[in-house]
Amino acid sequence: MALDRFASFWIYPSLACCLLYLSSVSGEDLKWNTLLWLVPIGLLMWSLLEYVLHRFFFHWATQNPKMRRILQQLHLSHHGDSRNPDKILVRPIYSLPVSALLLGPLYTLAGGFFAAVGLLIGIWLGFLYYESVHYRLHLSISSNGLLRYQRRRHFYHHFVDDDNCFGVTSPLWDLL
């Protein structure tokens, strides 16, 4: 069903509200204005996560047949059928466990639940931006400047050289 395809766009905002509420009743001393710097740091963390996952995991040339099958399901089939809308977006069954795994290290890094939630919200905003850009790049004409640039880089990755241009939303980590 097409509505299931866009589940992340209601799941993650709902989770963000729930986690912010839980952190507000947790007894931590909250400074809501810290979200003004936590969320942008989370966005930057997303850009690095996007790059690392795409470059080192989704294009991993493993010899393990089970892992190859998983990678085929998660990403490589998208390269083979890049205009199929069912192979463009990440299913929550995959993205939710990754989010859950991130919460522990974010808690340790940030030193508290509220700060970890702020970073995670930034990561989720980056992820939802990635999802919307990636979907649009594959299924519509990208006529404005930024989308045209992103499409050109991403299609270079798809159709010319899949060992380059791993960042879909930003070239930052490819350049570094």
C-alpha positions in Angstrom: 0.0 0.0 0.0 1.3 3.5 -1.0 0.5 5.0 2.5 2.8 2.4 4.1 5.6 3.7 1.9 5.6 7.0 3.7 5.2 5.7 7.2 8.5 7.3 8.4 7.0 10.7 7.8 4.4 10.2 10.6 6.3 7.7 12.8 9.4 9.8 13.5 7.6 13.1 14.3 5.3 11.1 16.6 8.3 9.4 18.3 10.1 12.8 18.6 7.0 14.2 20.5 6.8 11.2 22.7 10.5 11.2 23.5 10.5 15.0 24.3 7.5 14.4 26.6 9.3 11.5 28.3 12.4 13.6 28.8 10.3 16.4 30.2 8.9 14.2 32.9 12.1 12.4 33.6 13.3 14.9 36.3 16.2 16.2 34.2 16.9 19.9 34.4 15.8 20.8 30.9 16.9 23.8 28.9 14.7 23.8 25.9 16.9 26.4 24.1 19.6 23.7 23.9 17.6 22.1 21.2 18.7 25.1 19.0 22.2 23.6 18.9 21.5 19.9 19.5 19.2 19.5 16.5 21.7 21.1 14.0 24.5 18.8 15.5 22.1 15.9 15.0 21.6 17.0 11.3 25.4 17.0 10.8 25.6 13.6 12.5 22.9 12.3 10.0 25.0 13.5 7.1 28.0 11.5 8.3 25.7 8.5 9.1 24.2 8.6 5.6 27.6 8.7 4.0 29.1 5.9 6.2 26.1 3.6 5.8 26.0 4.1 2.1 29.7 3.8 1.4 30.8 1.1 3.9 27.7 -1.0 4.5 25.3 -0.8 1.6 28.1 -1.2 -1.0 30.1 -3.8 1.1 31.4 -6.6 -1.2 31.0 -9.4 1.4 31.6 -13.0 0.5 29.0 -14.1 3.1 25.9 -15.2 1.0 23.4 -14.4 3.8 24.8 -10.9 4.2 24.9 -10.4 0.4 21.2 -11.3 0.3 20.5 -8.7 3.1 22.4 -6.0 1.3 20.6 -6.9 -2.0 17.3 -6.5 -0.2 18.3 -3.3 1.6 20.1 -1.4 -1.2 21.6 -3.1 -4.2 18.1 -4.0 -5.7 17.5 -0.2 -5.7 20.5 0.2 -8.0 19.0 -2.4 -10.3 15.5 -0.9 -10.3 16.0 2.7 -9.4 12.6 4.1 -10.5 10.6 1.5 -8.5 9.0 3.6 -5.7 9.0 0.5 -3.4 12.8 0.4 -3.5 13.6 4.1 -2.9 12.5 4.7 0.7 13.9 2.9 3.8 11.3 0.9 5.6 10.7 1.6 9.3 11.4 -2.1 10.1 15.0 -1.2 9.2 15.3 2.4 10.3 13.7 2.0 13.7 16.2 -0.6 15.0 19.1 1.7 13.8 17.5 4.6 15.7 17.2 2.4 18.9 20.8 1.4 18.6 21.8 5.0 18.3 20.0 6.2 21.4 22.5 4.5 23.8 25.7 6.0 22.3 23.9 9.4 22.0 22.9 9.2 25.7 26.6 8.5 26.6 27.9 11.2 24.3 25.4 13.8 25.3 25.4 13.0 29.0 21.6 12.9 29.4 18.3 11.7 27.9 17.0 15.1 26.8 20.3 16.0 25.0 20.3 12.5 23.4 16.7 13.1 22.2 17.7 16.5 20.8 20.5 14.9 18.8 18.2 12.0 17.7 15.6 14.5 16.5 18.3 16.2 14.4 19.3 12.8 13.0 15.6 12.0 12.2 15.1 15.4 10.5 18.2 14.7 8.3 16.8 11.2 7.6 13.4 12.5 6.6 15.1 15.2 4.4 17.1 12.4 2.8 14.0 10.3 2.2 12.1 13.2 0.6 15.1 14.2 -1.6 15.9 10.6 -2.6 12.3 9.9 -3.5 12.0 13.1 -5.5 15.4 12.6 -7.3 14.3 9.2 -8.6 10.7 9.9 -9.5 10.4 13.5 -10.7 12.3 16.1 -12.8 14.5 18.2 -10.5 14.4 21.6 -12.1 15.6 23.8 -9.2 19.2 24.4 -8.6 19.8 22.3 -5.4 17.7 19.3 -6.5 19.2 19.4 -9.9 22.7 19.3 -8.3 21.8 16.5 -6.0 20.2 14.5 -8.8 23.3 14.9 -11.0 25.6 13.7 -8.2 23.3 10.8 -7.2 22.7 9.6 -10.7 26.4 9.7 -11.3 26.7 7.3 -8.4 23.9 5.1 -9.9 24.7 5.0 -13.5 28.4 6.0 -14.0 30.5 5.1 -10.9 29.0 3.5 -7.8 32.4 4.0 -6.0 31.8 7.8 -5.8 29.1 10.3 -4.7 27.8 8.4 -1.6 26.2 11.4 0.0 22.7 11.9 -1.4 21.8 15.1 0.5 25.3 16.5 0.9 28.7 16.2 -0.8 30.4 17.1 2.4 31.9 13.7 3.4 32.6 12.8 -0.2 34.7 15.9 -0.5 36.5 15.3 2.8 
